[in-house]
């Protein structure tokens, strides 16, 4: 198992979920992204798995939102 896959599995255990396969693949291969997405040029940022865990476990976040976890959902879009 690669280092990224180990981190993904660790995050899934920590949050008690299994990420969708397309999100797992993205995290394992790309890791993260930050870019403007057309047509509205909305800014999209997907953090790397280590950053996702860090944000969720940060003291300030947990003080403001106890027991809450931030997850990224990637809905499929039918054309």
Steps between C-alpha positions, in 0.01 A plus 500: 500500500641839406554783744199688355281191531614459861401860572164455328428187705606682818264790422214261424553324834524835681175630348320164501420515128613355170569768241350451151733315264543800268603720796737228630656476151537878481667518842735211413601635159457878496497575871356851488393779268426872498357662189223706350228288339305630199246610398445718808869500599420377850812418699532136602752376755537135596751451779743212523402226744751613765359855487144367520584314820691798640209740442254258660720447803604860553410639839320807367277303261405246767431776753263673260342183359546213751470155348463629143724384213558673167465262207512564130221349296551459128159450338491339159360720229300338220528662160 
